[in-house]
Every structure is written in structure tokens, then in C-alpha cells.
């Protein structure tokens, strides 16, 4: 599809690449951009040839936040009618693993988008923050919840209440970021990680993502029960038989996604 606010590309390594493309607005997450992002994610998720999705911006900004101009004069009724949360729920329904490749500003809705992904690779210039308090509002798309679960209450409070931003190195130290790379190679680093994930057994990768995400939402007992059921389900797949046979025969596995 041709999009106005994003660029998409399917790579030979089984990666679906999505670039946020509003450079003059520092990739601010307008409703139209979020609609296009949701459409692209659903399309890649339905493509059996895509084993991992990478979302990125440009070197200057992953996304500097939501589109403030679009919200500045909105009323509570306007926000309810727009149902902005529905656009974000699309991201949470994607079963294919998603990596955010972040450089420069990753603020407000941009930080929430990155945290909605399964992993984050950051450039050395990346800055993470939830500065909504400076606009008289609070994070509204998961920032208070995901940030607290990831970096802990004390630091999340400082970021949400005090507007503190984290450098890439700090974000990695506090568990928000997987890898930090030079600005020149951060996307390459993310694509290498994505290619490794895309090369795994597709069904196992999807269920592994589900199991790890469940750990954030379920009790330990419920999470263990869910993990056990997902584990057992994979023994009904051809890939499980192939993976174990390949291990025994000391050869690379040939995954079919079945």
C-alpha cells in the first residue's frame, strides 16, 4: 500500500520495516499516522513471510510525542468520541514480535509507542521521556503503566511528575532498552536482532511473545498455567518435530510455520 505518513518495506530476511515519516513534525503521532501504522502492522502480521517487525523513525526523532496541535482545543467529549485508545489497541493485538529502533527524541506518545513494542534498540543519541505534565496532562497511552512496570515506581514518578528524560545508556541500565549502538548503526543493529528472531520457528516465536507478555498481566499461578498450555500446544506443530529432529541430527532446522 501507499501511505502518506509512513514508509513500509518487506526485507528478504523476513522483516517488515515501518518508518514513521513526518520529519517536519518530528514524527508526531497524529491520528492519521496511527491509523496507517495500525494498517501496516496488521498487514505484516498476516504475512507468513514476515517473522519480525521493526518500527523506526529517523536519526533526529523516533517520535517526539502526540500531535499537540490536533489536541490543543479538544474537549473531554472530543477525546471520548475520537476513541484514540482503539488505535493503540491494534498494536497490542499484533502477534509477530516487534522491535522499536529509536534515535533522537522518543517522548510522550513516542515513548509509549516504543514501550508497546517487544524490544527497543536505541542509538546513543536517544532520549526517552514522558513530559506530558508540562502540558497540563498525563500520559494517556500506557506511559504510566508500562514505564512503572519496567523501571520501577520511583524513577517512573520522577519522569512523569518531574519531566526527567533518560539517555540511551540510562534507559539500558534501567531495563527499558535492549541494546545501544552508534547513531550510524542503530538501525542495522535492530535489523540484525530482527533477522535472528525472524529466523526462529514462527509459531513458537509468537507463542513465546504471548507467554512473556502474560507475565506482566497475570498472577504467577495463572502465568505458569498459560505457559504450560502454550508449551504443550507447540507439540502439535510440524516445526516442533522438525526442530527436535534437526537438533538430534545436528543440522539446521527448516521451519514451515505449521
C-alpha positions in Angstrom: 0.0 0.0 0.0 1.0 3.6 -0.5 0.9 5.5 2.8 1.2 9.3 3.4 2.8 9.3 6.9 4.8 6.1 7.0 7.1 4.1 4.7 7.0 0.3 4.6 9.3 -2.3 3.2 9.5 -6.1 3.4 13.1 -7.2 3.6 14.5 -10.5 2.3 15.4 -11.5 5.8 11.7 -11.9 6.8 11.5 -8.4 8.4 8.7 -6.0 7.9 10.2 -2.5 8.2 8.0 0.5 9.1 9.4 4.1 9.1 7.4 6.9 10.7 7.6 9.7 8.1 6.6 13.1 9.4 10.1 14.6 9.6 9.0 18.2 9.8 6.8 17.4 12.8 9.5 15.1 14.4 7.2 12.2 13.6 4.4 13.4 15.9 1.8 10.7 16.2 -1.2 12.2 14.5 -4.4 10.1 14.3 -3.9 9.6 10.6 -0.3 8.3 11.2 -1.6 6.0 13.9 -4.3 4.7 11.5 -1.6 4.0 8.9 0.7 2.4 11.4 -2.1 0.0 12.5 -2.9 -0.9 8.9 0.7 -1.7 8.2 1.2 -3.7 11.3 -1.9 -5.8 10.6 -0.7 -6.4 7.0 2.7 -7.6 8.1 1.2 -9.7 10.9 -0.9 -11.5 8.4 2.1 -12.1 6.1 3.6 -15.6 6.6 6.8 -14.3 5.2 7.3 -11.8 8.0 8.8 -13.1 11.2 9.6 -9.8 12.9 8.6 -6.2 12.5 10.8 -3.1 13.1 9.3 0.3 13.7 11.7 3.3 13.3 11.8 7.0 12.7 14.9 8.9 11.6 18.1 9.9 13.3 16.7 13.1 14.8 13.5 11.6 16.2 11.7 8.3 16.6 8.6 10.3 17.6 8.6 13.4 19.7 5.1 12.8 21.0 1.5 13.0 20.0 0.2 15.7 17.7 -0.4 18.5 20.2 -1.9 20.8 17.6 -4.6 18.2 16.9 -5.4 18.0 20.7 -4.9 21.6 21.9 -8.5 22.7 21.6 -10.2 19.3 22.2 -12.8 18.8 24.9 -13.3 15.7 27.0 -16.2 14.8 24.7 -14.0 15.2 21.7 -11.4 12.8 23.2 -14.1 10.3 24.1 -15.6 10.4 20.6 -12.2 10.0 18.9 -11.5 6.8 20.8 -7.8 7.2 20.4 -7.2 4.2 22.6 -8.6 1.9 19.8 -5.7 2.9 17.5 -3.2 1.8 20.2 -5.1 -1.5 20.9 -4.2 -2.5 17.3 -0.5 -2.6 18.3 -1.3 -4.8 21.3 -3.1 -7.3 19.1 -0.1 -8.0 16.8 1.3 -11.5 17.4 4.5 -11.0 15.4 7.4 -9.8 17.5 8.1 -6.0 17.2 11.3 -4.1 17.7 11.5 -0.3 18.1 14.6 1.2 16.6 15.0 4.5 18.4 17.2 7.5 17.7 16.9 11.1 18.9 13.6 12.2 20.6 11.4 9.4 21.9 9.0 11.4 24.0 5.4 11.2 25.2 3.4 9.1 22.7 6.7 8.2 21.1 8.0 6.7 24.3 4.7 4.9 24.7 4.9 3.5 21.2 8.4 2.3 21.8 7.3 0.6 25.0 4.4 -1.0 23.2 6.9 -2.9 21.1 8.6 -6.1 22.5 12.2 -4.8 22.4 14.0 -1.5 21.9 17.3 -0.8 20.2 18.5 2.7 20.8 21.1 5.0 19.2 23.5 6.8 21.5 21.5 10.0 20.9 18.1 8.6 22.0 16.3 10.4 24.7 13.3 8.9 26.5 10.7 10.8 28.4 7.0 11.4 29.4 6.8 15.2 29.6 3.0 15.4 29.4 2.9 17.1 32.8 4.4 20.2 31.2 1.2 20.4 29.0 -1.2 20.1 31.9 -2.0 16.4 31.1 -0.6 13.0 31.9 0.5 10.1 29.7 -2.7 8.5 28.2 -1.5 5.6 26.1 0.2 3.3 28.6 3.1 5.5 29.8 2.3 5.5 33.5 1.7 1.7 33.4 4.4 0.3 31.2 7.1 2.7 32.5 6.4 1.8 36.1 6.4 -1.9 35.4 9.7 -1.6 33.5 11.8 0.8 35.5 10.0 0.9 38.9 7.8 3.4 40.7 10.4 5.8 42.0 12.0 6.6 38.6 8.7 6.5 36.8 7.3 9.1 39.2 10.3 11.3 38.5 9.8 11.1 34.8 6.0 11.5 34.9 5.9 14.2 37.6 9.2 15.9 37.0 9.7 15.6 33.3 13.0 13.8 33.7 14.4 12.3 30.5 16.6 9.2 30.2 19.6 9.0 28.0 20.1 5.8 25.9 22.7 4.5 28.4 20.4 5.2 31.4 17.4 3.6 29.6 19.5 0.4 29.1 20.7 0.4 32.7 17.2 0.7 34.0 15.9 -2.1 31.7 14.0 0.0 29.2 16.3 -0.7 26.3 17.9 -3.9 25.0 20.9 -2.5 23.1 22.6 0.9 22.5 24.5 1.5 19.3 26.1 4.4 17.5 23.7 6.6 15.5 25.2 5.4 12.3 24.5 1.7 13.1 21.5 1.6 15.4 19.1 0.6 12.7 21.5 -2.1 11.4 21.7 -3.4 15.0 18.0 -3.6 15.2 17.7 -5.3 11.9 20.3 -7.9 12.9 18.3 -8.7 16.0 15.1 -8.8 14.0 16.6 -11.2 11.4 17.6 -13.6 14.2 14.1 -13.5 15.6 12.6 -13.9 12.1 14.7 -17.0 11.6 13.1 -18.8 14.5 10.1 -21.2 14.3 7.2 -18.7 13.6 4.6 -20.3 15.8 7.0 -20.7 18.7 8.1 -17.1 18.4 4.5 -15.9 18.5 3.6 -18.0 21.5 6.8 -17.1 23.3 5.9 -13.4 22.9 2.4 -14.1 24.3 3.8 -16.0 27.3 6.3 -13.3 28.2 3.6 -10.6 27.9 1.3 -12.6 30.1 3.9 -12.4 32.9 3.1 -8.6 33.2 -0.6 -9.1 33.4 -1.3 -12.4 35.1 -0.6 -13.8 38.6 2.3 -16.2 38.9 -0.1 -19.2 39.1 -2.1 -18.0 36.0 1.1 -17.2 34.1 2.6 -20.7 34.8 -0.7 -22.3 33.7 -0.7 -20.3 30.5 2.9 -21.0 29.8 2.3 -24.7 30.2 -0.6 -24.7 27.8 1.3 -22.8 25.2 4.3 -25.2 25.6 2.0 -28.2 25.1 0.3 -26.7 22.1 3.6 -26.5 20.2 3.9 -30.3 20.3 1.0 -30.4 17.8 3.2 -28.5 15.2 5.4 -29.8 12.4 8.0 -27.3 13.5 8.4 -28.9 16.9 9.1 -32.3 15.2 11.5 -30.6 12.7 13.3 -28.6 15.4 14.0 -31.6 17.6 14.9 -33.8 14.7 17.3 -31.2 13.4 18.9 -30.9 16.9 19.4 -34.7 17.1 20.7 -34.9 13.5 23.0 -31.9 14.1 21.7 -29.9 11.1 19.9 -26.5 10.6 16.1 -26.7 11.1 13.8 -25.9 8.2 10.8 -24.1 9.6 7.4 -24.3 7.9 5.3 -22.3 10.3 3.0 -25.3 10.7 
